[in-house]
Amino acid sequence: MSEQLIDQVKQLIIDSLRIEGMEVGDIETDAPLFGEGLGLDSIDALQLVVGMEKEFGVVVPDAETGNKVFRSVRTMADYIAEHRK
């Protein structure tokens, strides 16, 4: 997986969640997105699902898949790389 895709995913997180003052370099690739990491919540997850669909044409079909996809930036990028149209 490319660093470019990882950076695109980080930018997607910043843009989709409208996080002001944060840059791509501020987000750790393997840090948890929920809880201790970025501290995202279920509403944030929905916004990321919509963002992934718009930006990459990738659908997260259910909550079980979402739990795996949204563990970290790396797991998001892996999923996008595997399912991108």
C-alpha positions in Angstrom: 0.0 0.0 0.0 1.3 3.4 -0.9 2.1 6.3 1.4 0.1 8.4 -1.0 -3.1 6.4 -0.2 -2.4 6.7 3.6 -2.1 10.5 3.2 -5.3 10.6 1.2 -7.1 8.7 4.0 -5.7 11.1 6.6 -6.9 14.0 4.5 -10.3 12.4 4.1 -10.6 12.1 7.9 -9.6 15.8 8.3 -12.0 17.0 5.6 -15.0 14.7 6.4 -14.9 15.5 10.1 -14.0 19.2 9.5 -11.1 19.0 12.0 -9.6 22.5 12.2 -5.9 23.0 12.8 -5.0 19.4 12.1 -2.7 18.3 9.3 -2.0 15.0 7.7 1.3 14.6 9.6 -0.6 15.0 12.9 -2.5 11.7 12.5 -0.6 8.5 13.4 -1.1 5.8 10.7 -1.5 2.9 13.2 -3.2 4.8 16.1 -6.8 3.8 17.0 -9.4 6.1 15.5 -11.9 5.5 18.3 -11.4 5.7 22.0 -7.8 6.6 23.0 -6.6 7.5 19.5 -8.4 10.3 17.7 -11.4 9.8 19.9 -13.9 9.5 17.1 -17.5 8.4 17.8 -20.3 6.6 15.8 -21.4 9.8 14.1 -17.8 10.4 12.9 -17.9 6.8 11.5 -21.0 7.6 9.5 -19.3 10.7 8.0 -16.2 8.6 7.1 -18.4 6.0 5.4 -20.0 8.7 3.3 -16.6 10.3 2.6 -15.1 6.9 1.5 -17.9 6.3 -0.8 -17.7 9.7 -2.4 -13.9 9.9 -2.6 -13.0 6.3 -3.4 -16.2 4.6 -4.5 -15.9 2.1 -1.6 -18.9 0.9 0.4 -18.8 -0.3 4.0 -21.8 -2.7 3.9 -22.4 -3.2 7.6 -21.3 -2.4 11.2 -19.2 -5.6 11.5 -17.2 -4.6 8.5 -17.0 -1.0 9.8 -15.5 -2.2 13.1 -12.6 -3.8 11.2 -12.2 -1.0 8.6 -12.1 1.9 11.1 -9.5 0.5 13.5 -6.8 2.8 12.1 -5.8 4.8 9.1 -3.8 1.8 7.9 -6.9 -0.5 8.1 -9.0 2.1 6.2 -6.3 2.4 3.5 -6.0 -1.4 3.2 -9.8 -1.7 2.8 -9.9 1.0 0.2 -7.0 -0.5 -1.8 -8.7 -3.9 -1.8 -12.2 -2.6 -2.7 -11.6 0.5 -4.8 -13.5 0.6 -8.1 
